[in-house]
Every structure is written in C-alpha cells, then in structure tokens.
Amino acid sequence: MTLRALHKWLSIIIGLQVLIWVTSGMIISLLDQQIVSGRSTKQAAPANQLLGNVDQLVSLNDLNLDYEEAIVSVRLEQVFSKLVYRIRTARQTRSYDARTGTVFMLDQQQADQIALASYRGPGLLNSSELMLDGSEEVPDAGAVWRIAFDDGIATRVYLSALDGTV
C-alpha cells in the first residue's frame, strides 16, 4: 500500500468519525435537557420534623466510633419514624439508629416509599434492588437501592441505603 492510498483511507476514516461526532452533537443539542438530565420525573421530598423523646437516645460516647480520620460533623436526623445519627468524616458518612446505636440501613419498604415520594412520573414502581457494592451509575456511593419504574423512559431512582438520599 502506497503512502497516498494510506492517506486516503485514513482521511475517510477520520472524516466519518468527525461526521458522526457532529451529527450526534446536533441530535443531543436538540433533545429536551429536562428529560436528558433525569429531572423531569423528580420532585423534592418533604422535610421531616423530629419526632419522639430525645431523652431516650443513645449517647454518642456509647457508639462504636473507631474512625481512622477525624469526625467532621454529627447530625441528628429523622428517616421515617427513626431518629438517626449521621456521622460524617472527610471520606465517608455513617448512620446509626439513635435509639439502639446499631448501624442504620434502609429496608426495601422504606426505600420504595422514598423513591415513590421523589418520583412524579406516570409509571408504577417495577422493582427494587439493594446493591451493597454500589452501582456503575453512581460510583463511590456505597450501598444503594436501585428502584426501577415502568414509565416510557425507564426511570431508575438511586437511594443511599445508609441515609435515604436520592
């Protein structure tokens, strides 16, 4: 193969790549950004008021807090009917049931309720899956619940299994 033939075929291949790149960019720019971003079916969850007697809570000193890094913040929050200590360090956030001191993790029913509260689309809840090692779609999120809806755009809601964050 001569240098001229090689140049011709490389030009054709690169030209096709540029044509595909420009065409796909034009198509993406014409799509509704609200739908592409996934925000078309999301709604804000209502704020919770803390319930119950805070005198019955486990002391922070009684929790098994053997962190290698310094604690940045400690918050008392409500997730459904449970009070939860949310302890954040520079690398991670851990949640503990504030009444028992055990590690807090959402169950399937709670995850489904949070997903339904955050969804405003026309579909019905299709499936719930706990992914303990995280998901490719939300890297570095830790354990997550993936809740799928059977709407026309195959909406999936991802929730942190530790704190219910959408």
Secondary structure, DSSP 8 states (H G I E B T S, - for coil): --HHHHHHHHHHHHHHHHHHHHHHHHHHHHS-HHHHTT-TTB---------S-GGGS--GGGS----SS-EEEEEEEEETTEEEEEEEESS-EEEEETTT-SB----HHHHHHHHHHHB-SS--EEEEEEETT--SSSTT--SEEEEEE-STT--EEEEETTT---
